[in-house]
Amino acid sequence: MRSTSNRDQVIKIGAELFLAHGFTTTSMDNVVKQSGVAKSNIYYHFQSKDELALAVLEKHIASLQLLFRQCVLENKDGTLLQKLRAYTDGLIAELVERECIGGCPLMSLMVEAGKTNERLRERLRQFFSQQNQGLERLLNEGKRLGEIRSDLPTSALASLFISWLEGSLMVASIEKSATALRQERDALLHLFQSS
């Protein structure tokens, strides 16, 4: 089994600390202490906390892309709505595993670090744009197959799904409960379904 590099360890700990305590509150000294990696080694990889935040963001994006690929793009079983249900089940399970702390890691990071880190904000904008475009393509295919309502604009459906997901993850963090997420998701997907 491959050992974790110092860089990967720092990113992992940075991600955990940013979620649990917030970007603003977490210092690089906190990361040094929790990671067990020497400060000089951390600064070799990340010249600032903003650079670490970008690396943490990329880690979260890669994780979301992997889950989406596994549940939706590579999954040959079921309808698009069933695949989206599987994807959101994976997100909900991950949220529950961390006791709803931090809501959506991307949005949590953006709310704090994105105020001053333009590179982070721009990378997040790119990710959401790509996510929206990809979802639009899938929804158009779902319309073609008769799975998705054809009377609603595809761009609005994609944006609605992403907005619901991001908002619901944040509300779950506030309420410290993911109980309502599955019901809300099922209601939303039912609205997407063709009759």
N, C-alpha and C positions, 0 to 999 in steps of 0.2 A: 504494500500500500504506500502511495506517495505521501511524503510528509508535506505539511502546509508550509509554504514559504513565508518569510517574515512579512512581505508585502501583503499576501493574502490574509495572514493573521490580523494585520492592522486594519485591513478593509472590513473583515468580519467583525472585529471588535468595534470599529468606528460605526458600522451599521447598527449594531446592537445598542451602543451608547446614544447615538443620534435618535433612535426610536424611543428608547426608554427615558432619556433625560432632555432630549432636544439638541439641535445643532448649536444654538447659542450658548447653552449651559455647559455643553461638553467641551473641555479644553484638550489640547494636545497632551498635556500632562496626564489627564484622565486616560487617554488612549495608551500612553506609555505604561502607566501603572497596570491597566487591565490586560493589555496585550502581552506584557513581559518582554517586549521588543525595545531595545535601546533607543533612546531619543535620537541619537545620531543616525541610526539605521532608518528610523521613521522619516526623518527629514531628508535622507538620501532619496527615498521614494516619493515623498510628498513635501514640497517646499512650504506648504501652508495647509491650514485646515480646509480652505476652499478647494485645494487640489484633492485632498482626501474625500471631501464631499462629492466631487465629480466621480471619483473611483467607486464610492459607495453607490452613487446613482447608477453607474454602469453595471454594478453587481445586481442591483434590483431589476434593472431593465432586462438583463440577460436571464434572470430567473423567470420573469413574466413571459418573455419570449419563448423560453423553453416550455413552460406550462401550456401556453397557447398552441405551440407547435404540436405538442403531444396530444392535447385534448381536442383540438379542432382541425389543424391542417393535416396531420398524419393519421388521424382517427378515421378509419373507413366505415365504421359502424354508425348507423343512426342518421337522423336529420341534422341540419345545421342547428336548430334550436336545442336538440339533445346534446350536441357537442358544446354549445355555449353554456348549457346547464352544467356539464362536466367541468368546464373551465372555471366557472364561478364557484362550483363546489370545491375545487382545489384552492382557490383564493380564500374562500371562507374557512376551510380547514387550517390553512396557514395562519390566518388571523386568530382563530380560536386557540391554536397551539401557542401563540404568544400572548394569550389572554387579552386580545383586542388592543394591545398597547401600540400606539402610534398610527392606527388606522391604515391608510395607504402610505407605505414608505416613501413613494415618490412625492406625493402631495405634502407630506409632513416635512420633507427636506426642502421642497420648494417654498413652503410658507415661511420658513426661517432663512435658509441659505440663499434662496432665489432673490431675496430683496437686494442683496449686494453682489451676488455672483452671477453675472450676465452669462457666462459660459454654461453654467448649470441650467439657468432658465431657458437658454436657447436649445440645449440638448433635450430638455424635457419637452419643449415645444415640438422639436423634430420627432421625438418618440410618439407623442400623441397624434401628430399629423399622420405618421406612418400607420399607427394603430387604426386611426379613423379610416384611412384609405383602404387598408386591408380588410377591415370589417365591411366597408361599402361593397367591395368586390364580392365578398362572401354572401352578403345580403342580396346583391343582384343575382348571383347564382341561385340562391334560395328562392327568389321570385321566379326565376326562369323554370325552376323545378316545381313551382306551385306550393312551396313550403311557407313562404313569407308573403304577407299582404302586399298586393301591388298598388293599392290606392294611396299609400303613404310614401313620401319621398325617401329614398334610400339614405341620403345624407343625413336627414333628420333622425331616422331610425338608428344609424350608427352613432351619431352624436348623443342621442338620448340614452343608449345603452352605456356608453362610456361615462357620461355625466352621472347616470344613476349609480354605476359601479363606484366611481370615485367618491361621490357624496355619501353613499351608504357605508363605505368603509370608514370614512371619517366620523359619521354619526355613531357607528358601532364602537369606535374608540371613545367617544364622549360618553356613551351609555355603558361602556364596558360589557357589551353583550352583542352577539351576532345573531340572536334569536330571530329577528325579523327579516334578515337578509334573504333567506331561502324563499319565504313567502312573497316578498317584494319581487324577487327575481322571477319567480314563477308567474306572477301577475303580469310583469312587464313582457316576458316572453310570450305569454298568452295573447297579449295585444299585438304582437308581431305576427302571430300565426295566421295563415290564410284560412278562410272558413270552408 
